[in-house]
Amino acid sequence: MVKEQISLEKIANKGMLFSINEMSDKETDLSKKIPMWVQSYIAKTRGEETAETVYETLRRDPLEVTPLISQAKTEHEKNLIEEVKKDPYTVINATNQNYTMGLASQFFGNQNYKTLKEAIEKNGNVKAAFSPVFEGDSLLQYMVANATPEAVKAAASGHLQRATQREIIKNLCNEKGEFDAEKTSTYLENNIKGQKPATQNELYKSLGLAYMQTIASQQK
């Protein structure tokens, strides 16, 4: 199957426009939201003359800005996802290693690994999440059950760090233990395809935004 022609430039542009609208959407103060959106988005995409007219209108009807931002954000999000979908492999290869490793890490490990990672990151019940990792090992089961929560969390964090490093070497590195962009691209693309459509779209959006951030960091 021949992949559609992809435009990395379009992905960077749509990612930037989506991000501008998302930031404007988060601003709750209308006196700040309106000039922020008009200057960063309307002036950039429609020109200064249109921006002046939009600003004067919104000054008199400020509540109209929220649906306008929502509409623009939805449009750019849709366009971003559609473009990344054409050839995610190419996008992954063009994206900064740190961003792609971050995206790939959410697919690491079995359910015990994922449960432990979530418990540590969200300050949950680390003891309950750590115990199944050592099922069948009576010594470690005893230690997890009887040690202080602080000691268990420290041990669990160390275990998770080592397990994560093994996952990186196994899934993202070559035989020399060096980061392998092609292997990472294949790993990510295959895992994204295995998700439900809504989850796929979120991952494609994240990938597109990661590429946009890669380009932005190169231009600094």
C-alpha positions as CSV (number, residue, x, y, z in Angstrom):
1,M,0.0,0.0,0.0
2,V,1.5,3.4,-1.1
3,K,1.4,6.0,1.6
4,E,-0.1,9.4,0.8
5,Q,2.3,12.3,0.2
6,I,2.8,14.0,3.5
7,S,3.7,17.7,4.2
8,L,5.9,18.1,7.3
9,E,5.6,21.9,6.8
10,K,1.8,21.6,7.1
11,I,2.1,19.5,10.2
12,A,4.4,22.2,11.9
13,N,2.0,24.9,10.8
14,K,-1.2,23.2,11.9
15,G,0.4,22.2,15.2
16,M,1.4,25.8,15.9
17,L,-2.1,27.2,15.0
18,F,-3.7,24.5,17.2
19,S,-1.4,25.4,20.1
20,I,-2.1,29.1,19.8
21,N,-5.8,28.5,19.9
22,E,-5.5,26.1,22.8
23,M,-3.5,28.6,24.8
24,S,-6.0,31.3,24.1
25,D,-8.8,28.9,25.1
26,K,-7.3,28.4,28.5
27,E,-7.2,32.1,29.3
28,T,-10.3,32.9,31.4
29,D,-10.0,36.6,31.5
30,L,-11.8,38.0,28.4
31,S,-9.9,41.3,28.6
32,K,-6.7,39.2,28.1
33,K,-8.2,36.4,25.9
34,I,-9.4,38.7,23.1
35,P,-6.2,40.7,22.4
36,M,-4.1,37.5,22.9
37,W,-6.1,35.6,20.3
38,V,-6.5,38.4,17.8
39,Q,-2.8,39.3,17.8
40,S,-1.4,35.7,17.9
41,Y,-3.9,34.0,15.6
42,I,-6.1,36.4,13.5
43,A,-3.3,38.8,12.7
44,K,-1.0,35.9,11.8
45,T,-3.5,34.0,9.6
46,R,-5.8,36.8,8.2
47,G,-3.7,40.0,8.4
48,E,-3.7,43.2,10.4
49,E,-6.7,44.8,8.8
50,T,-8.9,41.8,9.5
51,A,-7.4,41.6,13.0
52,E,-8.4,45.2,13.7
53,T,-12.0,44.6,12.6
54,V,-12.3,41.4,14.6
55,Y,-10.9,43.1,17.7
56,E,-13.3,46.0,17.5
57,T,-16.2,43.6,17.1
58,L,-15.2,41.4,20.0
59,R,-14.7,44.4,22.3
60,R,-18.4,45.1,21.9
61,D,-19.4,41.4,21.9
62,P,-16.7,39.7,24.0
63,L,-18.6,36.4,24.6
64,E,-18.4,35.6,20.9
65,V,-14.6,34.9,21.2
66,T,-15.0,31.6,23.0
67,P,-16.9,29.8,20.2
68,L,-14.7,31.3,17.6
69,I,-11.6,29.9,19.4
70,S,-13.2,26.5,19.9
71,Q,-14.1,26.3,16.2
72,A,-10.6,27.3,15.1
73,K,-9.0,24.8,17.5
74,T,-11.2,22.0,16.3
75,E,-10.4,22.7,12.7
76,H,-6.6,22.8,13.2
77,E,-6.7,19.7,15.4
78,K,-8.6,17.8,12.7
79,N,-6.2,18.9,9.9
80,L,-3.1,18.1,12.1
81,I,-4.3,14.5,12.8
82,E,-5.3,13.9,9.1
83,E,-1.8,15.0,7.9
84,V,0.1,12.9,10.5
85,K,-2.1,9.9,9.6
86,K,-0.8,9.9,6.1
87,D,2.6,8.7,7.1
88,P,3.4,8.6,10.8
89,Y,6.7,6.8,10.2
90,T,8.1,9.9,8.4
91,V,6.9,12.2,11.2
92,I,8.5,10.0,13.9
93,N,11.8,9.9,12.0
94,A,11.8,13.7,11.7
95,T,10.9,14.3,15.4
96,N,13.4,14.9,18.2
97,Q,14.6,11.7,19.9
98,N,13.5,12.9,23.4
99,Y,9.9,13.5,22.2
100,T,9.6,10.1,20.4
101,M,11.0,8.3,23.4
102,G,8.5,10.0,25.6
103,L,5.7,8.9,23.3
104,A,7.0,5.4,23.1
105,S,7.3,5.0,26.8
106,Q,3.5,4.8,27.3
107,F,3.6,1.5,25.5
108,F,6.3,0.0,27.7
109,G,5.9,-3.0,29.9
110,N,3.1,-5.3,31.0
111,Q,0.1,-4.4,33.1
112,N,2.1,-4.6,36.4
113,Y,4.6,-2.2,35.0
114,K,1.9,0.3,33.9
115,T,0.0,0.0,37.2
116,L,3.2,0.7,39.2
117,K,4.2,3.6,37.0
118,E,0.8,5.2,37.4
119,A,0.9,4.7,41.2
120,I,4.3,6.4,41.5
121,E,3.5,9.3,39.2
122,K,0.0,10.0,40.7
123,N,1.1,9.3,44.3
124,G,-1.2,6.3,44.6
125,N,-1.0,3.1,46.6
126,V,2.5,2.1,45.7
127,K,2.6,-0.9,48.0
128,A,-0.5,-2.4,46.4
129,A,1.0,-1.8,42.9
130,F,4.5,-3.0,43.7
131,S,3.5,-6.3,45.4
132,P,2.3,-8.1,42.2
133,V,5.6,-7.4,40.5
134,F,7.2,-9.9,42.8
135,E,4.5,-12.6,42.9
136,G,6.1,-15.9,44.0
137,D,9.1,-14.2,45.8
138,S,8.3,-14.5,49.5
139,L,11.3,-12.4,50.6
140,L,10.4,-9.4,48.5
141,Q,6.7,-9.8,49.2
142,Y,7.4,-9.7,52.9
143,M,9.6,-6.6,52.5
144,V,7.0,-4.7,50.5
145,A,4.3,-5.6,53.0
146,N,6.3,-4.6,56.1
147,A,8.6,-1.8,55.1
148,T,7.6,1.9,55.5
149,P,5.7,3.5,52.6
150,E,8.7,5.8,52.0
151,A,11.1,2.8,51.7
152,V,8.7,0.9,49.4
153,K,8.3,4.0,47.2
154,A,12.0,4.5,46.9
155,A,12.5,0.8,46.0
156,A,9.6,0.8,43.6
157,S,11.0,4.0,41.9
158,G,14.4,2.3,41.4
159,H,12.8,-0.9,40.1
160,L,10.7,1.2,37.6
161,Q,13.7,3.1,36.4
162,R,15.7,-0.1,35.7
163,A,12.6,-1.7,34.0
164,T,12.2,1.4,31.9
165,Q,15.8,1.3,30.8
166,R,15.4,-2.3,29.8
167,E,12.4,-1.4,27.7
168,I,14.3,1.4,26.0
169,I,17.1,-1.0,25.1
170,K,14.8,-3.7,24.0
171,N,12.4,-1.6,21.8
172,L,14.2,1.6,20.8
173,C,17.9,0.7,20.5
174,N,20.2,-1.3,18.2
175,E,22.4,-4.2,19.2
176,K,25.1,-1.7,20.5
177,G,22.6,-0.2,22.8
178,E,22.4,3.0,20.8
179,F,19.1,4.8,20.0
180,D,17.8,3.5,16.7
181,A,15.4,6.0,14.9
182,E,14.0,3.4,12.5
183,K,13.4,0.8,15.2
184,T,11.7,3.4,17.3
185,S,9.5,4.5,14.4
186,T,8.4,1.0,13.7
187,Y,7.7,0.4,17.4
188,L,5.6,3.5,17.7
189,E,3.7,3.1,14.5
190,N,2.8,-0.5,15.3
191,N,1.6,0.4,18.8
192,I,-0.4,3.3,17.6
193,K,-2.2,1.1,15.0
194,G,-3.2,-1.3,17.8
195,Q,-5.2,1.4,19.6
196,K,-8.9,2.4,19.4
197,P,-9.6,5.1,16.8
198,A,-10.1,7.9,19.4
199,T,-6.8,6.9,21.1
200,Q,-5.1,6.8,17.8
201,N,-6.2,10.3,17.0
202,E,-4.8,11.6,20.3
203,L,-1.5,9.9,19.6
204,Y,-1.3,11.3,16.1
205,K,-2.0,14.7,17.5
206,S,0.7,14.3,20.2
207,L,3.1,13.2,17.5
208,G,2.3,16.2,15.3
209,L,2.8,18.5,18.2
210,A,6.0,16.8,19.1
211,Y,7.3,17.5,15.5
212,M,6.1,21.1,15.8
213,Q,8.1,21.5,19.0
214,T,11.1,19.9,17.3
215,I,11.0,22.5,14.6
216,A,10.4,25.3,17.0
217,S,13.5,24.3,19.1
218,Q,15.6,24.2,16.0
219,Q,14.7,27.8,15.1
220,K,15.7,29.2,18.5
